[in-house]
Amino acid sequence: MDEQFEMKVSFPGLGHRVDVHYGSHSFCTDVSPKKGGQGEYMAPGSYFLGAIAACTGSAVLSFCEERGLHIEDMRVIYHTNLETRMIDRIQVKVQVGEGFPKKYLKALERSAGTCWVKRQWQNAPEVAIMAEVVDAASE
């Protein structure tokens, strides 16, 4: 079974700003001034990488809330291959305070591993790109 959803992209004409719209939600991207942008928003790649941090954080927060546990923060570290400039390793560090029960650490790691974005990275989908001319009246 295949389900399709669509994100719309708009270009507000401010440097290299690109806005992405999905339903009633939107986010803005930009690039650094040295690449022609204004640097006002995160670059598209930062959102891409941030998705795994946010998704993992959500899974960890749910785990902790269900057990009445407190968590301060979490770090996601990206290791980049300097030759290819591609990420070759992502390390998620869930950091807990001294009062966090050690008996929950392995379960917390398993919970973090349930992140949908992480699972997508492990089973990367094909990305097919095509360009087409669309009649403006048909939209």
N, C-alpha and C positions, 0 to 999 in steps of 0.2 A: 504494500500500500504506500502511496506517495502523497504527501501533503505539501502544498506550496504556500509560501507566504512571501510578502514583498516589502522591501524597504525602498522608500523614495529618496532620491538625492537631489539637493538643490545647491546652486552656486550663487551666493548673495553678492558677488562682485567685489569682495574685500580681500585683496591679495590672493592667497591660495586657500581661503576658507571654503569648507565643504560642510553642508548641513545634511544630516541623515534623519529621516522621519520614519517612524514605525508606529502605526496607529496614532494615538494621541501623544506619543513621546517623541522627543527629538534630542539630538546631541550635535555639537559643532566640533569640527576639527580644523586644524591649521598646521602650518609648518613654520619652522624657525625663520627669522628675518633673513638669514644668510641663504636660505633656499627660496626666498621670494614671498614668504608669508609675513604675518604680523606677530606670530608667536603667542597669540592671545589664548588659544585652546591647545589641548594635547594633540599631537600628531596622530594620524590614523593608526600607525603601528603601536603607539602607546595604548590606544583603546583595545587593540587586538591583544596585546600582552596583558593589559589590565583585566580583560575578561576572565582569565584563569584565576587571577588574584581575587576578584569579586565573587566568582562562583565558589571557589574553595572557601573563601571567608564566610559566605552564606551557609555552606554545609557545616563548617566548624561552629558558627554561631548557633545554628539550630541544635547541634549536638549538645553544646554547653547549656543553652536555655532549657532543653528538655530535662536536664539533670540539676538545674539550679546552680551551675558552675559559672564562675567569672573568668573572662579572658580579656586581656588588655589589647594586644595587637598581634599581627601576624606579618611575616615577611615572605615575599616571593622573589627569589634571586634568579636572574636569567644569565646564563653563560653563553657568550657569543664566540663563534669561531672567527678569529681575526682575519683569516684568509678569505672566507666566503661571506663574511658579515651576516651570517645566518645563525640563529639560535640553535645550539646543539644540545643544550641541557637546561632544564628548569628545575630549580630546587625550591620547594615550598617548605618554609620553616614556620611551624606553628609554635610560637613562644608563649609560655604560660608562666604565671607568677609562682613564687615559692609555695603558696598555699594550695595550689592546684593538686588534687589527688593523683599521685603517680600511677595508681591502678587504672586510670582512664587514658593514659598516654597512647597505648597501642590502638585502643578503640577510637580515639581522636584522630589518629593517623588514617585509620580505615574510613572514618567518616569523611575526612578531607578528600580521600581518594574517590569518593562517589560523585564528585563534581562533574556535571555534564560537559563542561567545556574541556576539562582534562580528558574525558573519555573521547570527545570528538578529535582532539589532537592525536590520541593514540590510534584512532581509526580515521585518519584524515580523509574527508570526502574529495572526490574529483571536483576541481574548479574549472568549469567550462565558461569561456568568455566569448561573447559574440556582439557585434554591433549591427544595428539595423535602423532604417529610416521608418519613422512612424508618422502616420497622418495625424496632425494635431487635432483634427475634428473628431477622431475616434477615441480620444481620451476623455 
